Amino acid sequence: MDAALQAQFTIAALVCSVVALFFSLLAVFPGLKAVLAIVRDGILWCALFVIMGGVAFVVWQHLHLQPVTTAVKATQDGG
């Protein structure tokens, strides 16, 4: 995973968390509490999917690229 993509995942998760915090603070008002709780939960789920997607991508990339480096090393060693 390159640094730019990791930075984008981090920024997206941070923005989702900040927006969720904002809606949590707005939920202090009794009339808006239920609506804002639904919006906040949706944003938190989105942040969770972004974070889990990033982790899954890193794991997939690591597993996908590992056999290639082993094959290249074996070729260089003369095997």
Biopython code that builds the backbone (N, CA, C, O; Angstrom):
import numpy as np
from Bio.PDB.StructureBuilder import StructureBuilder

atoms = [
    (1, "MET", "N", (0.865, -1.170, 0.000)),
    (1, "MET", "CA", (0.000, 0.000, 0.000)),
    (1, "MET", "C", (0.905, 1.223, 0.000)),
    (1, "MET", "O", (1.767, 1.368, 0.866)),
    (2, "ASP", "N", (0.704, 2.094, -0.969)),
    (2, "ASP", "CA", (1.557, 3.265, -1.010)),
    (2, "ASP", "C", (1.111, 4.318, 0.005)),
    (2, "ASP", "O", (0.009, 4.256, 0.549)),
    (3, "ALA", "N", (1.984, 5.270, 0.240)),
    (3, "ALA", "CA", (1.745, 6.268, 1.293)),
    (3, "ALA", "C", (0.542, 7.151, 0.974)),
    (3, "ALA", "O", (-0.191, 7.543, 1.882)),
    (4, "ALA", "N", (0.332, 7.463, -0.282)),
    (4, "ALA", "CA", (-0.787, 8.347, -0.647)),
    (4, "ALA", "C", (-2.131, 7.671, -0.356)),
    (4, "ALA", "O", (-3.047, 8.311, 0.162)),
    (5, "LEU", "N", (-2.250, 6.398, -0.685)),
    (5, "LEU", "CA", (-3.502, 5.683, -0.434)),
    (5, "LEU", "C", (-3.737, 5.509, 1.064)),
    (5, "LEU", "O", (-4.870, 5.615, 1.533)),
    (6, "GLN", "N", (-2.680, 5.245, 1.806)),
    (6, "GLN", "CA", (-2.815, 5.122, 3.254)),
    (6, "GLN", "C", (-3.226, 6.450, 3.865)),
    (6, "GLN", "O", (-4.032, 6.480, 4.795)),
    (7, "ALA", "N", (-2.688, 7.543, 3.359)),
    (7, "ALA", "CA", (-3.069, 8.867, 3.855)),
    (7, "ALA", "C", (-4.533, 9.155, 3.539)),
    (7, "ALA", "O", (-5.234, 9.745, 4.361)),
    (8, "GLN", "N", (-4.998, 8.756, 2.380)),
    (8, "GLN", "CA", (-6.399, 8.972, 2.017)),
    (8, "GLN", "C", (-7.325, 8.169, 2.924)),
    (8, "GLN", "O", (-8.360, 8.679, 3.352)),
    (9, "PHE", "N", (-6.969, 6.916, 3.225)),
    (9, "PHE", "CA", (-7.775, 6.109, 4.148)),
    (9, "PHE", "C", (-7.814, 6.744, 5.533)),
    (9, "PHE", "O", (-8.866, 6.800, 6.170)),
    (10, "THR", "N", (-6.670, 7.217, 5.990)),
    (10, "THR", "CA", (-6.586, 7.834, 7.313)),
    (10, "THR", "C", (-7.418, 9.098, 7.376)),
    (10, "THR", "O", (-8.145, 9.311, 8.347)),
    (11, "ILE", "N", (-7.326, 9.937, 6.365)),
    (11, "ILE", "CA", (-8.096, 11.182, 6.334)),
    (11, "ILE", "C", (-9.587, 10.897, 6.260)),
    (11, "ILE", "O", (-10.380, 11.568, 6.920)),
    (12, "ALA", "N", (-9.978, 9.908, 5.463)),
    (12, "ALA", "CA", (-11.400, 9.571, 5.352)),
    (12, "ALA", "C", (-11.951, 9.074, 6.689)),
    (12, "ALA", "O", (-13.056, 9.450, 7.082)),
    (13, "ALA", "N", (-11.197, 8.240, 7.382)),
    (13, "ALA", "CA", (-11.643, 7.744, 8.689)),
    (13, "ALA", "C", (-11.699, 8.875, 9.707)),
    (13, "ALA", "O", (-12.618, 8.924, 10.524)),
    (14, "LEU", "N", (-10.738, 9.775, 9.669)),
    (14, "LEU", "CA", (-10.725, 10.912, 10.592)),
    (14, "LEU", "C", (-11.904, 11.836, 10.339)),
    (14, "LEU", "O", (-12.543, 12.297, 11.285)),
    (15, "VAL", "N", (-12.197, 12.111, 9.082)),
    (15, "VAL", "CA", (-13.337, 12.979, 8.743)),
    (15, "VAL", "C", (-14.639, 12.348, 9.211)),
    (15, "VAL", "O", (-15.492, 13.035, 9.774)),
    (16, "CYS", "N", (-14.802, 11.060, 8.988)),
    (16, "CYS", "CA", (-16.020, 10.379, 9.450)),
    (16, "CYS", "C", (-16.147, 10.451, 10.967)),
    (16, "CYS", "O", (-17.244, 10.649, 11.489)),
    (17, "SER", "N", (-15.048, 10.295, 11.669)),
    (17, "SER", "CA", (-15.090, 10.355, 13.128)),
    (17, "SER", "C", (-15.424, 11.755, 13.625)),
    (17, "SER", "O", (-16.186, 11.907, 14.580)),
    (18, "VAL", "N", (-14.869, 12.769, 12.993)),
    (18, "VAL", "CA", (-15.150, 14.153, 13.396)),
    (18, "VAL", "C", (-16.608, 14.500, 13.123)),
    (18, "VAL", "O", (-17.255, 15.145, 13.948)),
    (19, "VAL", "N", (-17.126, 14.085, 11.988)),
    (19, "VAL", "CA", (-18.531, 14.353, 11.669)),
    (19, "VAL", "C", (-19.442, 13.635, 12.663)),
    (19, "VAL", "O", (-20.450, 14.193, 13.097)),
    (20, "ALA", "N", (-19.091, 12.403, 13.023)),
    (20, "ALA", "CA", (-19.885, 11.668, 14.009)),
    (20, "ALA", "C", (-19.850, 12.371, 15.363)),
    (20, "ALA", "O", (-20.864, 12.424, 16.059)),
    (21, "LEU", "N", (-18.697, 12.907, 15.741)),
    (21, "LEU", "CA", (-18.599, 13.659, 16.995)),
    (21, "LEU", "C", (-19.470, 14.901, 16.945)),
    (21, "LEU", "O", (-20.134, 15.235, 17.926)),
    (22, "PHE", "N", (-19.474, 15.586, 15.817)),
    (22, "PHE", "CA", (-20.317, 16.773, 15.649)),
    (22, "PHE", "C", (-21.791, 16.431, 15.834)),
    (22, "PHE", "O", (-22.517, 17.142, 16.528)),
    (23, "PHE", "N", (-22.227, 15.340, 15.213)),
    (23, "PHE", "CA", (-23.629, 14.942, 15.353)),
    (23, "PHE", "C", (-23.935, 14.467, 16.770)),
    (23, "PHE", "O", (-25.062, 14.615, 17.243)),
    (24, "SER", "N", (-22.948, 13.901, 17.447)),
    (24, "SER", "CA", (-23.155, 13.519, 18.845)),
    (24, "SER", "C", (-23.378, 14.755, 19.713)),
    (24, "SER", "O", (-24.209, 14.745, 20.621)),
    (25, "LEU", "N", (-22.634, 15.809, 19.428)),
    (25, "LEU", "CA", (-22.804, 17.048, 20.189)),
    (25, "LEU", "C", (-24.152, 17.701, 19.884)),
    (25, "LEU", "O", (-24.763, 18.298, 20.770)),
    (26, "LEU", "N", (-24.617, 17.594, 18.650)),
    (26, "LEU", "CA", (-25.924, 18.150, 18.302)),
    (26, "LEU", "C", (-27.068, 17.356, 18.916)),
    (26, "LEU", "O", (-28.178, 17.865, 19.072)),
    (27, "ALA", "N", (-26.784, 16.095, 19.266)),
    (27, "ALA", "CA", (-27.836, 15.237, 19.810)),
    (27, "ALA", "C", (-28.260, 15.647, 21.215)),
    (27, "ALA", "O", (-29.152, 15.033, 21.799)),
    (28, "VAL", "N", (-27.629, 16.675, 21.757)),
    (28, "VAL", "CA", (-28.007, 17.170, 23.074)),
    (28, "VAL", "C", (-29.431, 17.735, 23.039)),
    (28, "VAL", "O", (-30.144, 17.698, 24.042)),
    (29, "PHE", "N", (-29.832, 18.249, 21.895)),
    (29, "PHE", "CA", (-31.172, 18.823, 21.766)),
    (29, "PHE", "C", (-32.189, 17.687, 21.718)),
    (29, "PHE", "O", (-32.082, 16.810, 20.861)),
    (30, "PRO", "N", (-33.174, 17.682, 22.618)),
    (30, "PRO", "CA", (-34.099, 16.543, 22.755)),
    (30, "PRO", "C", (-34.906, 16.240, 21.496)),
    (30, "PRO", "O", (-35.146, 15.070, 21.199)),
    (31, "GLY", "N", (-35.325, 17.244, 20.756)),
    (31, "GLY", "CA", (-36.165, 17.006, 19.590)),
    (31, "GLY", "C", (-35.427, 16.351, 18.442)),
    (31, "GLY", "O", (-36.035, 15.653, 17.630)),
    (32, "LEU", "N", (-34.137, 16.567, 18.366)),
    (32, "LEU", "CA", (-33.339, 16.036, 17.251)),
    (32, "LEU", "C", (-32.579, 14.768, 17.623)),
    (32, "LEU", "O", (-31.873, 14.199, 16.791)),
    (33, "LYS", "N", (-32.720, 14.329, 18.853)),
    (33, "LYS", "CA", (-31.887, 13.249, 19.358)),
    (33, "LYS", "C", (-31.983, 11.969, 18.517)),
    (33, "LYS", "O", (-30.955, 11.393, 18.161)),
    (34, "ALA", "N", (-33.179, 11.525, 18.201)),
    (34, "ALA", "CA", (-33.333, 10.265, 17.452)),
    (34, "ALA", "C", (-32.800, 10.382, 16.026)),
    (34, "ALA", "O", (-32.115, 9.483, 15.538)),
    (35, "VAL", "N", (-33.114, 11.487, 15.367)),
    (35, "VAL", "CA", (-32.660, 11.668, 13.980)),
    (35, "VAL", "C", (-31.142, 11.762, 13.916)),
    (35, "VAL", "O", (-30.508, 11.137, 13.066)),
    (36, "LEU", "N", (-30.567, 12.541, 14.813)),
    (36, "LEU", "CA", (-29.118, 12.710, 14.792)),
    (36, "LEU", "C", (-28.392, 11.434, 15.208)),
    (36, "LEU", "O", (-27.284, 11.173, 14.739)),
    (37, "ALA", "N", (-28.997, 10.648, 16.072)),
    (37, "ALA", "CA", (-28.381, 9.377, 16.455)),
    (37, "ALA", "C", (-28.312, 8.435, 15.257)),
    (37, "ALA", "O", (-27.328, 7.715, 15.089)),
    (38, "ILE", "N", (-29.342, 8.438, 14.433)),
    (38, "ILE", "CA", (-29.341, 7.598, 13.231)),
    (38, "ILE", "C", (-28.266, 8.057, 12.251)),
    (38, "ILE", "O", (-27.545, 7.238, 11.681)),
    (39, "VAL", "N", (-28.163, 9.370, 12.059)),
    (39, "VAL", "CA", (-27.147, 9.906, 11.149)),
    (39, "VAL", "C", (-25.740, 9.587, 11.683)),
    (39, "VAL", "O", (-24.865, 9.155, 10.932)),
    (40, "ARG", "N", (-25.542, 9.805, 12.980)),
    (40, "ARG", "CA", (-24.240, 9.538, 13.599)),
    (40, "ARG", "C", (-23.859, 8.067, 13.451)),
    (40, "ARG", "O", (-22.716, 7.757, 13.118)),
    (41, "ASP", "N", (-24.796, 7.167, 13.692)),
    (41, "ASP", "CA", (-24.503, 5.746, 13.574)),
    (41, "ASP", "C", (-24.160, 5.362, 12.136)),
    (41, "ASP", "O", (-23.279, 4.536, 11.897)),
    (42, "GLY", "N", (-24.861, 5.964, 11.190)),
    (42, "GLY", "CA", (-24.541, 5.708, 9.785)),
    (42, "GLY", "C", (-23.138, 6.162, 9.431)),
    (42, "GLY", "O", (-22.427, 5.475, 8.697)),
    (43, "ILE", "N", (-22.738, 7.312, 9.946)),
    (43, "ILE", "CA", (-21.393, 7.822, 9.679)),
    (43, "ILE", "C", (-20.344, 6.927, 10.336)),
    (43, "ILE", "O", (-19.299, 6.654, 9.745)),
    (44, "LEU", "N", (-20.622, 6.475, 11.552)),
    (44, "LEU", "CA", (-19.671, 5.594, 12.221)),
    (44, "LEU", "C", (-19.532, 4.259, 11.491)),
    (44, "LEU", "O", (-18.434, 3.709, 11.405)),
    (45, "TRP", "N", (-20.641, 3.738, 10.967)),
    (45, "TRP", "CA", (-20.560, 2.503, 10.179)),
    (45, "TRP", "C", (-19.724, 2.726, 8.921)),
    (45, "TRP", "O", (-18.945, 1.860, 8.523)),
    (46, "CYS", "N", (-19.891, 3.883, 8.304)),
    (46, "CYS", "CA", (-19.100, 4.213, 7.111)),
    (46, "CYS", "C", (-17.613, 4.258, 7.470)),
    (46, "CYS", "O", (-16.779, 3.725, 6.738)),
    (47, "ALA", "N", (-17.282, 4.896, 8.600)),
    (47, "ALA", "CA", (-15.881, 4.952, 9.031)),
    (47, "ALA", "C", (-15.342, 3.548, 9.301)),
    (47, "ALA", "O", (-14.201, 3.237, 8.960)),
    (48, "LEU", "N", (-16.164, 2.712, 9.909)),
    (48, "LEU", "CA", (-15.747, 1.337, 10.182)),
    (48, "LEU", "C", (-15.459, 0.589, 8.889)),
    (48, "LEU", "O", (-14.467, -0.136, 8.803)),
    (49, "PHE", "N", (-16.313, 0.755, 7.882)),
    (49, "PHE", "CA", (-16.088, 0.089, 6.603)),
    (49, "PHE", "C", (-14.833, 0.618, 5.918)),
    (49, "PHE", "O", (-14.106, -0.146, 5.283)),
    (50, "VAL", "N", (-14.570, 1.926, 6.040)),
    (50, "VAL", "CA", (-13.352, 2.493, 5.446)),
    (50, "VAL", "C", (-12.114, 1.893, 6.119)),
    (50, "VAL", "O", (-11.167, 1.486, 5.446)),
    (51, "ILE", "N", (-12.133, 1.843, 7.446)),
    (51, "ILE", "CA", (-10.982, 1.310, 8.181)),
    (51, "ILE", "C", (-10.796, -0.171, 7.888)),
    (51, "ILE", "O", (-9.685, -0.614, 7.599)),
    (52, "MET", "N", (-11.892, -0.946, 7.961)),
    (52, "MET", "CA", (-11.783, -2.385, 7.712)),
    (52, "MET", "C", (-11.408, -2.665, 6.258)),
    (52, "MET", "O", (-10.671, -3.610, 5.975)),
    (53, "GLY", "N", (-11.913, -1.850, 5.344)),
    (53, "GLY", "CA", (-11.536, -2.005, 3.941)),
    (53, "GLY", "C", (-10.054, -1.739, 3.734)),
    (53, "GLY", "O", (-9.394, -2.440, 2.968)),
    (54, "GLY", "N", (-9.534, -0.732, 4.411)),
    (54, "GLY", "CA", (-8.105, -0.434, 4.318)),
    (54, "GLY", "C", (-7.256, -1.561, 4.875)),
    (54, "GLY", "O", (-6.246, -1.940, 4.282)),
    (55, "VAL", "N", (-7.665, -2.095, 6.013)),
    (55, "VAL", "CA", (-6.933, -3.216, 6.616)),
    (55, "VAL", "C", (-6.995, -4.442, 5.701)),
    (55, "VAL", "O", (-5.987, -5.115, 5.485)),
    (56, "ALA", "N", (-8.179, -4.725, 5.169)),
    (56, "ALA", "CA", (-8.321, -5.874, 4.274)),
    (56, "ALA", "C", (-7.476, -5.704, 3.018)),
    (56, "ALA", "O", (-6.900, -6.670, 2.518)),
    (57, "PHE", "N", (-7.399, -4.472, 2.505)),
    (57, "PHE", "CA", (-6.593, -4.216, 1.316)),
    (57, "PHE", "C", (-5.111, -4.424, 1.599)),
    (57, "PHE", "O", (-4.392, -4.990, 0.777)),
    (58, "VAL", "N", (-4.656, -3.967, 2.763)),
    (58, "VAL", "CA", (-3.248, -4.143, 3.130)),
    (58, "VAL", "C", (-2.921, -5.627, 3.268)),
    (58, "VAL", "O", (-1.881, -6.080, 2.791)),
    (59, "VAL", "N", (-3.804, -6.385, 3.918)),
    (59, "VAL", "CA", (-3.574, -7.824, 4.086)),
    (59, "VAL", "C", (-3.589, -8.519, 2.729)),
    (59, "VAL", "O", (-2.727, -9.352, 2.449)),
    (60, "TRP", "N", (-4.555, -8.185, 1.894)),
    (60, "TRP", "CA", (-4.626, -8.799, 0.561)),
    (60, "TRP", "C", (-3.380, -8.475, -0.238)),
    (60, "TRP", "O", (-2.822, -9.352, -0.898)),
    (61, "GLN", "N", (-2.933, -7.215, -0.188)),
    (61, "GLN", "CA", (-1.751, -6.815, -0.938)),
    (61, "GLN", "C", (-0.520, -7.545, -0.418)),
    (61, "GLN", "O", (0.332, -7.970, -1.199)),
    (62, "HIS", "N", (-0.428, -7.689, 0.897)),
    (62, "HIS", "CA", (0.717, -8.392, 1.468)),
    (62, "HIS", "C", (0.727, -9.860, 1.040)),
    (62, "HIS", "O", (1.772, -10.390, 0.664)),
    (63, "LEU", "N", (-0.412, -10.502, 1.095)),
    (63, "LEU", "CA", (-0.493, -11.911, 0.702)),
    (63, "LEU", "C", (-0.318, -12.097, -0.799)),
    (63, "LEU", "O", (0.222, -13.108, -1.248)),
    (64, "HIS", "N", (-0.772, -11.123, -1.567)),
    (64, "HIS", "CA", (-0.696, -11.223, -3.023)),
    (64, "HIS", "C", (0.733, -11.009, -3.509)),
    (64, "HIS", "O", (1.163, -11.658, -4.463)),
    (65, "LEU", "N", (1.467, -10.118, -2.875)),
    (65, "LEU", "CA", (2.815, -9.797, -3.343)),
    (65, "LEU", "C", (3.885, -10.699, -2.750)),
    (65, "LEU", "O", (4.991, -10.763, -3.287)),
    (66, "GLN", "N", (3.596, -11.389, -1.676)),
    (66, "GLN", "CA", (4.607, -12.209, -1.017)),
    (66, "GLN", "C", (5.132, -13.347, -1.896)),
    (66, "GLN", "O", (6.348, -13.533, -1.940)),
    (67, "PRO", "N", (4.298, -14.118, -2.596)),
    (67, "PRO", "CA", (4.838, -15.192, -3.445)),
    (67, "PRO", "C", (5.720, -14.665, -4.574)),
    (67, "PRO", "O", (6.651, -15.350, -4.999)),
    (68, "VAL", "N", (5.443, -13.473, -5.058)),
    (68, "VAL", "CA", (6.244, -12.905, -6.145)),
    (68, "VAL", "C", (7.657, -12.630, -5.649)),
    (68, "VAL", "O", (8.623, -12.960, -6.337)),
    (69, "THR", "N", (7.796, -12.039, -4.480)),
    (69, "THR", "CA", (9.139, -11.741, -3.959)),
    (69, "THR", "C", (9.905, -13.024, -3.657)),
    (69, "THR", "O", (11.123, -13.058, -3.832)),
    (70, "THR", "N", (9.224, -14.088, -3.205)),
    (70, "THR", "CA", (9.892, -15.352, -2.939)),
    (70, "THR", "C", (10.366, -15.976, -4.246)),
    (70, "THR", "O", (11.464, -16.529, -4.304)),
    (71, "ALA", "N", (9.561, -15.893, -5.279)),
    (71, "ALA", "CA", (9.950, -16.447, -6.592)),
    (71, "ALA", "C", (11.128, -15.659, -7.163)),
    (71, "ALA", "O", (12.036, -16.253, -7.745)),
    (72, "VAL", "N", (11.131, -14.363, -7.012)),
    (72, "VAL", "CA", (12.234, -13.555, -7.520)),
    (72, "VAL", "C", (13.510, -13.877, -6.779)),
    (72, "VAL", "O", (14.576, -13.962, -7.387)),
    (73, "LYS", "N", (13.418, -14.060, -5.463)),
    (73, "LYS", "CA", (14.593, -14.411, -4.661)),
    (73, "LYS", "C", (15.129, -15.781, -5.063)),
    (73, "LYS", "O", (16.343, -15.965, -5.152)),
    (74, "ALA", "N", (14.247, -16.741, -5.307)),
    (74, "ALA", "CA", (14.680, -18.072, -5.724)),
    (74, "ALA", "C", (15.374, -18.017, -7.082)),
    (74, "ALA", "O", (16.339, -18.742, -7.323)),
    (75, "THR", "N", (14.882, -17.160, -7.958)),
    (75, "THR", "CA", (15.499, -17.020, -9.278)),
    (75, "THR", "C", (16.870, -16.405, -9.170)),
    (75, "THR", "O", (17.797, -16.813, -9.870)),
    (76, "GLN", "N", (17.011, -15.418, -8.293)),
    (76, "GLN", "CA", (18.296, -14.750, -8.106)),
    (76, "GLN", "C", (19.317, -15.657, -7.456)),
    (76, "GLN", "O", (20.511, -15.534, -7.731)),
    (77, "ASP", "N", (18.881, -16.562, -6.601)),
    (77, "ASP", "CA", (19.770, -17.491, -5.922)),
    (77, "ASP", "C", (20.235, -18.628, -6.845)),
    (77, "ASP", "O", (21.141, -19.388, -6.501)),
    (78, "GLY", "N", (19.617, -18.729, -7.990)),
    (78, "GLY", "CA", (19.987, -19.771, -8.924)),
    (78, "GLY", "C", (19.167, -21.035, -8.777)),
    (78, "GLY", "O", (19.510, -22.079, -9.333)),
    (79, "GLY", "N", (18.063, -20.934, -8.013)),
    (79, "GLY", "CA", (17.249, -22.131, -7.773)),
    (79, "GLY", "C", (16.113, -22.173, -8.643)),
    (79, "GLY", "O", (15.319, -23.112, -8.578)),
]
sb = StructureBuilder()
sb.init_structure("model")
sb.init_model(0)
sb.init_chain("A")
sb.init_seg("    ")
for serial, (resi, resn, name, xyz) in enumerate(atoms, 1):
    if name == "N":
        sb.init_residue(resn, " ", resi, " ")
    sb.init_atom(name, np.array(xyz, "f"), 0.0, 1.0, " ", f" {name:<3s}", serial, name[0])
structure = sb.get_structure()
